[in-house]
Amino acid sequence: MNKEKIVKNLNKILNNKNIIYDNLELDKYNKDWRGFFNFKCICAIFPETKEEIEKIVLFCNKNDIKIIPQGGNTSLTGSSVPTKDNYEIILNLKKLNKIIKLDKQNELIEVESGVTLDSVKEYADKNNFYFPISLTSSGSCQIGGNIATNAGGINALKYGSMIENVRGLSVILADGSNIECMSPMKKNNTGYNIKNLFIGSEGTLGIIYKCLLKIYPKPKDYFHCMIAFNSIPNNINFFIMIRNFFVEQIESAEIIPKIAIDLTIKHGYLKKSFFNNQYESFLLLKFSLYEEKENFEKLFIEKLVTLTHKYEDLIIPKSINQENNLWKFRDDLVESYKLEGKYITNDISLPLDKMSEFIEKTSKEIKKIDSNIRIYPFGHLGDGNIHFNMIIPKNLNNDFDFLRDRIYKIVNDSVFSFGGSFSAEHGIGIIKKNSFEKYKDKNEIAIMKKIKISLDPKNIMNPGKIFNL
Ligand SMILES: Cc1cc2nc3c(=O)[nH]c(=O)nc-3n(C[C@H](O)[C@H](O)[C@H](O)COP(=O)(O)OP(=O)(O)OC[C@H]3O[C@@H](n4cnc5c(N)ncnc54)[C@H](O)[C@@H]3O)c2cc1C
């Protein structure tokens, strides 16, 4: 079917609204967040009801039209954008943005998939509850996208990733039918867990229409601190000790390198370092408290006294403003390295006891290419998930794509040898397909392909993402 006919038919289903096909208007839906991909879709549609989605999918299935489910388009792997020109339609969920119900007794919230993460968090907060998933993209990303990518973020240490927080799902399958896995029960051992198949499926198995999410009583307060170390191993060892003391309360534990302080100052995000002296590595901690903050602080200091020689310096913010400044710095450190020129990112996870050795060994390997490559490892230390990034000197920019592939190989081979994962929280999308084929267990890939073929035999749902059929 040609483009005009496709648009005409979709217009009919959507009552002549909520469709765009002008290339300028489509630009922000076609382009991924990092600007790596910019193929043109046939059109983008914005359905307002479940019934519209069902009709659209049925129409696409009959006519072999490919669909990209899209949320806030903040994917860092190219999973939410077209793979070639005039091949797919984008089905963006932003108009399905209702918060359906907050169930206080059962600590659940039911929402449509196009609700932004921030809206869910704010709504829960207003009702004295807490929805813990926290990403820097939370103003734009949608719950459907968070589920489809099994998003992690800074609080996964205490509350898990999305998969630990989704109780129910309603999904429209590739044949236009709908499955309702909306049981509110935590304990529900009734055969295969079909709901979990869709969490992390990156839009390749169906369109998430709505969900039931777990919410938590709002913590009474938070305690924050930043601790300085002379080396990364000291930082990691300290974290393991402090985690053993406060396993119930630690919500976030972010590792930050010295270069992050230098670059946030250089690019005007930070006036001066939080510390008077220079240190190599930092740990930013957040504890959620259901007890009085003063009591917790006392206990924390008592424990720290037993670890006096294990760290160099400590900051405990004394106002909400100071607390916010620490976390603003954490958010800004990404923007600051981007301003340094070309960079390479790696979203990996490693067993904690292997992390220091991995960083040391892999950094040395990368420095062999050029000693001016700056290594910038930061992120969610608590769950062994670091963004092992690097800033590339200008003299290496000409052969950037070649260099990036070479570095990916060094990093991923090393991650594999230490028993880690080449993709901790961002998924596979387009960018990590080669690594997926190389490092993922072959039998698991074979089962995934069988599942995909049985649910979507015509391969209309987000084709070319995660793997090729
Ligand atoms: C500044 C920044 C910080 C980030 N920090 C983190 C972080 O800390 N942790 C983390 O895990 N990620 C992070 N991300 C990545 C990204 O925000 C997450 O992957 C997020 O979950 C994607 O949500 P989205 O709504 O933008 O989805 P999109 O980017 O639109 O889509 C992502 C995938 O989900 C599918 N999809 C979207 N909606 C649906 C639906 N309703 N049904 C079926 N499939 C659907 C798409 O087809 C695609 O495969 C960050 C991104 C940015 C830009």
PDBQT file of the ligand as one rigid body, heavy atoms in Angstrom, charges set to zero:
ROOT
HETATM    1  C1  LIG A 501      18.855  12.422  30.143  1.00  0.00    +0.000 C 
HETATM    2  C2  LIG A 501      18.464  10.971  30.126  1.00  0.00    +0.000 A 
HETATM    3  C3  LIG A 501      18.669  10.208  31.262  1.00  0.00    +0.000 A 
HETATM    4  C4  LIG A 501      18.298   8.862  31.278  1.00  0.00    +0.000 A 
HETATM    5  N1  LIG A 501      18.508   8.141  32.411  1.00  0.00    +0.000 NA
HETATM    6  C5  LIG A 501      18.133   6.845  32.442  1.00  0.00    +0.000 A 
HETATM    7  C6  LIG A 501      18.347   6.068  33.624  1.00  0.00    +0.000 A 
HETATM    8  O1  LIG A 501      18.895   6.533  34.624  1.00  0.00    +0.000 OA
HETATM    9  N2  LIG A 501      17.918   4.790  33.611  1.00  0.00    +0.000 N 
HETATM   10  C7  LIG A 501      17.304   4.229  32.521  1.00  0.00    +0.000 A 
HETATM   11  O2  LIG A 501      16.912   3.062  32.587  1.00  0.00    +0.000 OA
HETATM   12  N3  LIG A 501      17.128   4.938  31.376  1.00  0.00    +0.000 NA
HETATM   13  C8  LIG A 501      17.515   6.225  31.309  1.00  0.00    +0.000 A 
HETATM   14  N4  LIG A 501      17.331   6.938  30.160  1.00  0.00    +0.000 N 
HETATM   15  C9  LIG A 501      16.769   6.288  28.957  1.00  0.00    +0.000 C 
HETATM   16  C10 LIG A 501      15.255   6.499  28.742  1.00  0.00    +0.000 C 
HETATM   17  O3  LIG A 501      14.794   7.676  29.375  1.00  0.00    +0.000 OA
HETATM   18  C11 LIG A 501      14.476   5.290  29.234  1.00  0.00    +0.000 C 
HETATM   19  O4  LIG A 501      14.805   4.181  28.430  1.00  0.00    +0.000 OA
HETATM   20  C12 LIG A 501      12.954   5.474  29.235  1.00  0.00    +0.000 C 
HETATM   21  O5  LIG A 501      12.389   4.392  29.936  1.00  0.00    +0.000 OA
HETATM   22  C13 LIG A 501      12.335   5.553  27.840  1.00  0.00    +0.000 C 
HETATM   23  O6  LIG A 501      10.993   6.009  27.964  1.00  0.00    +0.000 OA
HETATM   24  P1  LIG A 501      10.277   6.776  26.744  1.00  0.00    +0.000 P 
HETATM   25  O7  LIG A 501       8.864   7.025  27.107  1.00  0.00    +0.000 OA
HETATM   26  O8  LIG A 501      11.048   7.967  26.348  1.00  0.00    +0.000 OA
HETATM   27  O9  LIG A 501      10.319   5.671  25.621  1.00  0.00    +0.000 OA
HETATM   28  P2  LIG A 501      10.771   5.807  24.101  1.00  0.00    +0.000 P 
HETATM   29  O10 LIG A 501      12.161   6.312  24.022  1.00  0.00    +0.000 OA
HETATM   30  O11 LIG A 501       9.755   6.535  23.322  1.00  0.00    +0.000 OA
HETATM   31  O12 LIG A 501      10.739   4.258  23.667  1.00  0.00    +0.000 OA
HETATM   32  C14 LIG A 501      11.625   3.348  24.237  1.00  0.00    +0.000 C 
HETATM   33  C15 LIG A 501      11.208   1.921  23.818  1.00  0.00    +0.000 C 
HETATM   34  O13 LIG A 501       9.947   1.623  24.392  1.00  0.00    +0.000 OA
HETATM   35  C16 LIG A 501       8.983   1.304  23.393  1.00  0.00    +0.000 C 
HETATM   36  N5  LIG A 501       7.708   1.868  23.846  1.00  0.00    +0.000 N 
HETATM   37  C17 LIG A 501       7.446   3.127  24.259  1.00  0.00    +0.000 A 
HETATM   38  N6  LIG A 501       6.173   3.222  24.677  1.00  0.00    +0.000 NA
HETATM   39  C18 LIG A 501       5.616   2.003  24.504  1.00  0.00    +0.000 A 
HETATM   40  C19 LIG A 501       4.315   1.460  24.734  1.00  0.00    +0.000 A 
HETATM   41  N7  LIG A 501       3.323   2.183  25.263  1.00  0.00    +0.000 N 
HETATM   42  N8  LIG A 501       4.098   0.166  24.420  1.00  0.00    +0.000 NA
HETATM   43  C20 LIG A 501       5.088  -0.610  23.913  1.00  0.00    +0.000 A 
HETATM   44  N9  LIG A 501       6.318  -0.152  23.675  1.00  0.00    +0.000 NA
HETATM   45  C21 LIG A 501       6.579   1.136  23.970  1.00  0.00    +0.000 A 
HETATM   46  C22 LIG A 501       9.525   1.923  22.118  1.00  0.00    +0.000 C 
HETATM   47  O14 LIG A 501       9.062   1.214  20.987  1.00  0.00    +0.000 OA
HETATM   48  C23 LIG A 501      11.014   1.755  22.318  1.00  0.00    +0.000 C 
HETATM   49  O15 LIG A 501      11.393   0.463  21.969  1.00  0.00    +0.000 OA
HETATM   50  C24 LIG A 501      17.718   8.280  30.118  1.00  0.00    +0.000 A 
HETATM   51  C25 LIG A 501      17.514   9.051  28.982  1.00  0.00    +0.000 A 
HETATM   52  C26 LIG A 501      17.877  10.386  28.972  1.00  0.00    +0.000 A 
HETATM   53  C27 LIG A 501      17.625  11.184  27.738  1.00  0.00    +0.000 C 
ENDROOT
TORSDOF 0
